[in-house]
Amino acid sequence: MGLFLLWSEQIDAVEPQPPPEWVREWLAKRSQTHQQQAVKTAKASDSAAQAKRAQQRAAKVDAGLADLDQWLQDIVRQGLAALPSQPYHFWDQAAARLVDAQAPGLARRLRSLAGMPHSGQNWPERMLRSLGQLHLLVQGYRRLETLSPAMQAEVRSQIGWPQSQEDLRQRAEQGDPLVTSAKDIWQVLGQVTFEEENLQGQRLWLWGQQSQTSAWVLNFAHGHQPLAASLVPGTCFEGELIFYPGTGLQRAFVASQTNPLPQPASPPAADSIEAAFSRYTQALSQNPWLEQYPLRLAQVQPVAQGDRWWLQAATGAALPLSHRFQQPLELFAVSGGHWLTVFGEWDGEALLPLSVWSETQFLAMGS
């Protein structure tokens, strides 16, 4: 105490000296201990907060699914004949309740049904199938614990539970069996652009030349922001994809890539129409909520029958082209009476061509 009093009253009489080694070691160890405790406390707090948010979201989703289940039962009880007279608000209001329940995947599916009663023949059959898929999602989520881990992930993904790419990277590095990755030379076969509320969307289809694997990448941009342009149909890149957990045909994101490579001279391995549908049936059995599926068709030609265009094979098998496809005459001109290899997106009803290979050229059709 005397030294402290002397220092406080006659500070010039005390010459500053470096602290002894034992003091420096003690201070460093004390500081390190405090930092470790702070990190542990922050992690515990963050984990507790995440668990609480997940519990709150689960409660909202449960309530939203109960409401959706009652809404579906009311439609079936009243019959489908009344649906063509329902305004868009009928569908949008039900979808908005699902958004409030933090189930955006279900809300998007519901909004897509609004125009179906005015989409031509066989709409009741297509509507009943879509309503059945929604009902299956509700029942699957209620019995989530009875499903396989991969199917659990698929159901949660279809409902709209968020999954960050950074989290998926960490899970892949830690060896999570549900999050796989693949290094390959990836061929960009085609892309589809679309709008979803205030978002611009881009769906890209890739083909692994070595693994013979299909993958799809989904990008979004807000408002008038440009979409990513690093993947261009007609190019290749060497890189790694990380796949989202799920079943059947899985979405992926590009974890790493090199500069684009030129498109190979030959098209990717393609199937007959019959073989392509066999693959599609298998994928649908693994994921009953599959909305788009990539078809690589060999030895086909565009033909017009009435007011509809088709892709026809030498065997006589044929697939209808989507009404969204705006380039049937260009596809016909590229064919010139010869067989083509066509890549497109099948939605269960029609094919949307996205790229085509003739004997001499590659052409990206785009959408």
C-alpha positions in Angstrom: 0.0 0.0 0.0 2.9 2.3 0.8 4.3 1.8 -2.7 0.9 2.6 -4.3 0.7 5.8 -2.2 4.2 6.8 -3.2 3.4 6.2 -6.9 0.2 8.1 -6.7 1.8 11.2 -5.0 5.3 11.1 -6.6 4.9 9.4 -10.0 8.2 10.7 -11.3 10.0 9.0 -8.4 9.0 5.6 -9.9 10.8 4.5 -13.0 8.7 2.3 -15.4 10.1 -1.2 -15.8 8.8 -4.1 -18.0 6.7 -6.6 -16.0 8.4 -9.8 -14.8 8.0 -12.9 -17.0 5.7 -14.6 -14.5 3.4 -11.6 -14.6 3.2 -11.7 -18.4 2.5 -15.4 -18.4 -0.2 -15.0 -15.8 -1.9 -12.1 -17.7 -1.8 -14.1 -21.0 -3.3 -17.2 -19.4 -6.0 -15.2 -17.7 -6.9 -13.4 -21.0 -7.0 -16.8 -22.9 -9.2 -18.3 -20.2 -11.7 -15.3 -20.5 -11.7 -15.6 -24.3 -12.4 -19.4 -24.2 -15.3 -18.8 -21.7 -16.7 -16.1 -23.9 -16.6 -18.3 -27.0 -18.3 -21.2 -25.1 -21.0 -18.9 -23.7 -21.6 -17.4 -27.2 -21.9 -20.8 -28.8 -24.2 -22.1 -26.1 -26.3 -18.9 -26.4 -26.4 -19.2 -30.2 -27.3 -22.9 -30.1 -30.1 -22.2 -27.6 -31.4 -19.4 -29.8 -31.3 -21.6 -32.9 -33.1 -24.4 -31.1 -35.7 -21.9 -29.9 -36.2 -20.5 -33.4 -36.5 -24.0 -34.9 -39.1 -24.9 -32.3 -41.1 -21.8 -33.0 -40.9 -22.4 -36.7 -42.0 -26.0 -36.3 -45.0 -24.9 -34.3 -46.0 -22.5 -37.1 -45.5 -25.1 -39.8 -47.7 -27.6 -37.9 -50.5 -25.0 -37.6 -50.1 -24.1 -41.3 -50.3 -27.7 -42.4 -53.4 -28.4 -40.3 -55.0 -25.4 -42.0 -53.9 -26.7 -45.4 -55.2 -30.2 -44.7 -58.7 -28.8 -43.8 -58.6 -26.6 -47.0 -57.8 -29.6 -49.1 -60.6 -31.7 -47.5 -63.1 -28.9 -48.2 -62.1 -28.8 -51.9 -62.5 -32.5 -52.3 -65.8 -32.5 -50.4 -67.2 -29.8 -52.6 -65.9 -31.2 -55.8 -63.6 -29.9 -58.5 -66.4 -28.5 -60.7 -66.5 -25.3 -58.6 -62.8 -24.4 -59.1 -63.1 -22.7 -62.5 -65.3 -20.1 -61.0 -63.0 -19.3 -58.1 -61.0 -16.0 -58.3 -57.2 -15.9 -57.9 -57.8 -14.5 -54.4 -59.1 -17.9 -53.4 -55.7 -19.5 -54.1 -53.6 -16.5 -53.1 -55.2 -16.2 -49.7 -54.6 -19.9 -48.9 -51.0 -19.5 -50.1 -50.5 -16.3 -48.0 -51.5 -18.3 -44.9 -48.8 -20.8 -45.7 -46.2 -18.0 -46.1 -47.2 -16.8 -42.6 -46.7 -20.3 -41.4 -43.2 -20.3 -42.8 -44.0 -23.0 -45.4 -43.0 -21.1 -48.6 -42.5 -24.3 -50.7 -46.1 -25.3 -50.1 -47.3 -21.7 -50.8 -45.5 -21.7 -54.2 -47.1 -25.0 -55.2 -50.5 -23.7 -54.2 -50.3 -20.5 -56.2 -49.2 -22.5 -59.3 -52.7 -24.2 -59.2 -54.6 -21.0 -59.8 -54.5 -21.1 -63.6 -54.9 -24.9 -63.9 -58.8 -24.9 -64.1 -58.4 -22.8 -67.3 -55.5 -24.8 -68.9 -57.5 -26.9 -71.3 -58.6 -30.5 -71.3 -57.9 -33.0 -68.6 -57.4 -30.2 -66.0 -59.4 -32.1 -63.3 -57.0 -35.1 -63.6 -54.0 -32.8 -63.3 -55.6 -30.8 -60.4 -56.4 -34.0 -58.5 -52.8 -35.2 -58.9 -51.4 -31.8 -57.6 -53.8 -31.7 -54.7 -52.8 -35.3 -53.9 -49.1 -34.3 -53.9 -49.9 -31.5 -51.4 -51.9 -34.0 -49.2 -48.9 -36.4 -49.4 -46.6 -33.7 -48.2 -48.9 -32.9 -45.2 -49.1 -36.6 -44.2 -45.3 -37.1 -44.8 -44.5 -34.2 -42.5 -46.8 -35.5 -39.8 -45.0 -38.8 -39.9 -41.6 -37.4 -40.4 -39.9 -39.6 -37.7 -41.0 -42.7 -39.6 -39.3 -41.8 -42.8 -35.7 -42.4 -43.8 -33.2 -39.5 -43.2 -33.0 -38.7 -46.9 -36.8 -38.6 -47.3 -37.1 -36.5 -44.1 -34.7 -34.0 -45.7 -36.8 -34.1 -49.0 -40.1 -33.4 -47.2 -38.6 -30.5 -45.2 -37.1 -29.1 -48.4 -40.4 -29.3 -50.3 -42.1 -27.5 -47.4 -39.5 -24.7 -47.5 -37.1 -25.2 -44.6 -34.1 -23.0 -45.4 -30.6 -24.5 -46.0 -27.6 -22.3 -46.3 -24.7 -23.2 -48.6 -22.2 -22.5 -45.9 -23.9 -25.0 -43.6 -24.0 -27.6 -46.4 -20.2 -27.0 -47.0 -19.5 -27.7 -43.4 -21.6 -30.8 -43.4 -19.9 -32.1 -46.5 -16.5 -31.5 -44.9 -17.6 -33.3 -41.8 -18.7 -36.3 -43.8 -22.4 -36.0 -43.4 -23.9 -38.9 -45.4 -26.9 -36.8 -46.4 -24.7 -34.1 -48.0 -22.6 -35.5 -50.9 -20.3 -33.8 -53.3 -18.9 -34.7 -56.7 -15.9 -33.5 -58.7 -16.3 -33.8 -62.4 -16.2 -32.0 -65.8 -19.7 -30.6 -65.8 -21.4 -29.8 -69.1 -24.0 -27.0 -69.0 -26.9 -28.5 -71.0 -29.6 -25.8 -70.7 -31.2 -23.2 -68.6 -34.7 -21.9 -67.7 -35.4 -18.4 -66.4 -38.6 -17.5 -64.6 -40.1 -15.0 -62.3 -41.5 -15.7 -58.8 -43.1 -12.7 -57.0 -40.2 -10.2 -56.6 -37.5 -12.7 -57.6 -35.9 -13.6 -60.9 -35.1 -17.3 -61.0 -32.7 -19.4 -63.1 -32.6 -23.2 -63.2 -29.5 -24.7 -64.9 -29.1 -28.3 -65.9 -25.7 -29.9 -65.7 -24.3 -33.3 -66.8 -21.2 -34.9 -65.3 -19.1 -36.4 -68.1 -17.2 -38.8 -65.9 -19.9 -39.7 -63.3 -22.7 -39.7 -65.9 -24.8 -37.8 -63.3 -27.5 -35.1 -63.8 -27.7 -32.1 -61.5 -29.6 -28.9 -61.4 -28.6 -25.6 -59.9 -31.0 -22.9 -58.8 -30.1 -19.2 -58.7 -32.2 -16.2 -57.6 -31.8 -12.4 -58.0 -33.9 -9.7 -56.3 -35.7 -7.1 -58.2 -33.6 -5.8 -61.2 -30.3 -7.4 -60.1 -28.7 -9.5 -62.8 -28.7 -13.3 -62.5 -25.4 -15.1 -62.2 -23.8 -15.6 -65.6 -20.9 -17.9 -64.7 -22.6 -21.0 -66.2 -23.5 -20.7 -69.9 -25.2 -23.4 -71.9 -22.8 -24.9 -74.4 -19.8 -24.7 -72.1 -18.1 -27.0 -69.6 -16.2 -26.5 -66.4 -14.2 -28.6 -64.1 -15.4 -28.2 -60.6 -17.1 -29.6 -57.5 -20.8 -29.7 -56.8 -22.3 -30.1 -53.3 -25.8 -31.6 -53.3 -28.6 -30.6 -51.1 -30.0 -33.5 -49.0 -33.0 -35.3 -50.4 -34.1 -38.1 -52.6 -34.2 -38.7 -56.4 -32.8 -35.9 -58.6 -31.1 -33.6 -56.1 -30.4 -29.9 -56.4 -26.8 -28.8 -56.1 -24.7 -25.7 -55.9 -21.2 -25.1 -57.4 -18.6 -25.2 -54.6 -15.7 -24.6 -56.9 -15.0 -24.2 -60.6 -12.3 -23.4 -63.1 -12.6 -21.2 -66.2 -15.2 -22.4 -68.7 -14.1 -25.0 -71.2 -15.3 -25.4 -74.8 -18.3 -27.5 -75.5 -17.3 -31.1 -76.5 -17.9 -32.0 -80.1 -20.3 -34.9 -79.3 -23.5 -34.5 -77.3 -23.9 -36.2 -73.9 -25.1 -39.8 -73.6 -28.7 -39.8 -74.7 -31.6 -42.3 -74.4 -34.5 -43.4 -76.5 -37.8 -42.1 -75.5 -38.7 -45.4 -73.9 -35.4 -45.5 -71.9 -35.7 -41.9 -70.8 -39.2 -42.5 -69.4 -37.9 -45.6 -67.6 -35.4 -43.3 -65.8 -38.1 -40.7 -65.1 -40.4 -43.4 -63.6 -37.6 -44.5 -61.3 -36.8 -40.9 -60.2 -40.5 -40.3 -59.6 -40.7 -43.4 -57.4 -37.9 -41.9 -55.3 -39.4 -38.4 -55.2 -43.2 -38.2 -55.8 -43.0 -34.4 -55.7 -40.7 -34.1 -58.7 -41.7 -31.1 -60.8 -39.1 -31.2 -63.6 -36.9 -33.9 -64.9 -34.1 -33.7 -67.5 -34.6 -35.8 -70.6 -31.7 -36.5 -73.1 -33.3 -37.9 -76.2 -31.4 -39.4 -79.1 -32.6 -39.9 -82.7 -35.7 -37.7 -82.6 -37.3 -35.2 -85.0 -39.8 -32.4 -84.6 -43.1 -33.0 -86.3 -46.3 -31.0 -86.3 -49.7 -32.6 -85.8 -52.6 -30.2 -85.9 -51.8 -27.3 -83.7 -49.3 -29.2 -81.6 -45.6 -29.9 -82.1 -44.1 -33.2 -81.1 -40.7 -34.9 -80.9 -40.9 -38.3 -82.6 -38.5 -41.2 -82.7 -38.0 -43.7 -85.5 -40.0 -46.3 -83.4 -43.0 -44.0 -83.6 -42.9 -43.0 -79.9 -43.5 -39.3 -79.5 -43.6 -36.6 -76.8 -45.6 -33.4 -76.9 -43.7 -30.1 -76.8 -44.6 -27.6 -74.2 -46.8 -24.6 -75.2 -44.2 -22.5 -73.6 -41.7 -23.5 -76.3 -41.4 -20.6 -78.7 -39.0 -22.0 -81.3 -40.6 -25.0 -83.0 -39.8 -23.7 -86.5 -36.2 -23.1 -85.6 -35.9 -26.6 -84.2 -37.5 -27.9 -87.4 -35.0 -25.9 -89.5 -32.0 -27.3 -87.5 -33.3 -30.8 -88.1 -33.6 -30.4 -91.9 -35.1 -33.9 -92.0 -32.2 -35.4 -90.0 -32.2 -37.0 -86.6 -31.3 -34.8 -83.6 -30.2 -35.2 -80.0 -32.4 -33.0 -77.9 -32.1 -32.1 -74.2 -35.2 -30.7 -72.5 -37.2 -30.4 -69.3 -40.1 -32.7 -68.8 -42.9 -31.6 -66.4 -45.0 -34.7 -66.5 -47.1 -33.4 -69.3 -44.9 -31.9 -72.0 -41.2 -31.4 -72.9 -39.6 -28.0 -73.0 -36.5 -28.2 -75.3 -33.5 -26.4 -74.0 -30.7 -27.4 -76.3 -30.2 -29.5 -79.5 -27.3 -31.2 -81.3 -27.4 -31.8 -85.0 -24.6 -33.4 -87.0 -22.8 -30.1 -87.3 -23.8 -27.8 -84.5 -25.0 -27.2 -81.0 -27.9 -24.8 -80.3 -29.1 -23.5 -77.0 -32.8 -22.9 -77.2 -33.2 -21.3 -73.8 -36.4 -20.3 -72.0 
